[in-house]
């Protein structure tokens, strides 16, 4: 959340700058855009570069992000959301139009270094109930054909990010890995197609979710440096579920004649809130060890060559769906505004830098009376007014409420209640979601009431 103390951040984000300067591969990160008050794209690109990230994955072809990434030196994987698969599968013309608008355009006109296209995202999740099973492969074929027609067949590679539930093992050992029987033929077609066209397979691995899904899962096995009992698989000893999960996929590929298929880890991380195990201590523990592995170039027992690893995620996204769990909005290694959550050792003694140039609203909207330490009725009104002003409508004149509120630059916050200060989005030209403007008095009252309720919850007023 945006607080006054966000002005005072000193942030140790992510490693790799020294390695990049020495010619190393740098770091890779996911850049999610589902935020009510997004950081301006140029600030995010600077944040990535300052901290040694030279690869980034976008979940959609966002114009602001793709333009800002132009001539940045950062390699881009641009995603196609699942809801677009049916359209892209229905005809190659649709794929050609998408490639022209979202790949060729940014490469030629903005110098954006797009290296790959991620078609769909985890389309075989069981929760989707086969919704995308019939469209994912035709969409892949059509996008590949469109890339070739655009003269980008060698420059831009195709991939499909899959979830770990695409494969399984009956023995509980990685060597027993095989693809789900109902997906076997489809996966073989996809993998062969990717291999024939120089593409790669992308897998998302979440030890946090593995632990959360199984009450009997040994918690320590989710971490790299742990006290869990190792899993012995023939001559290989596994000390963590990350390696075991990855090698289960590798075993499944080997059994089907694709032992040399390139594999990228598209998402891996640990959230900091929304679940008892989603906390700062666990996130720091997991991500620090993950970063150490990346810096050291460590692969898995079955495939020693280290894959590209896209950390999930760079910053929190407060507009994501919480249907999978409240933790969904807290995967960022940084706060939504680029502020520090917890320190991370970047390796080689390299201290990382915070997001620069973040502009906050710097004003608050208060009614008469605001005893923030112990909110009374007037204080509740002030909190509601300010929440509406900060999060829903930052436009001039929004802080009026029939002359019941005024703008102030003095922060009235006192523990345990903190009056929000959000990122100023009024001048952002390419914000993913523009602030909501309430047109009618009835709707405005509804917004005020919603903010008031939020104030009661956050500030602990009963």
ABEGO torsion letter per residue (X at the ends): XBBAAAAABBBBBBBGAAAAAAGBAEBBBBBBABBABBBBAAAAAAAAAAAGBABBBBABBBAAAAAAABGAGBBBBBBBBAAAAAAAAABAAAAAAAAAAAAAAAAAAAGBBBABBBBEBGAABAAAGGAAAAAAAAAAAAAAAAAAAAGAAAABBBBBBBBAAABBBAAGBAAABBBBAAAAAAAAAAAAAAAAAGBBBBBBBBAAAAAAABAABBAAAABABBABBBBBBEABBBABAAAAAAAAAAAAAAAAGAAABBBBBABBEBBABGBAABBAAAAAAAAAAAAAAAAAGBBBAABABBBBBBBOBABBBAABBAAAEAAAAAABABBAAGBBABBBBAEGGBBBBBBBGBBBAGBBBBBBEBBAABBBAAAAAAAAAAAAAAAABABBGABAGGGABBBBABBABBOABBBBBBBBAAABAABABBBBBBABAAAAAAAAAAAAAAAAAAAGBX
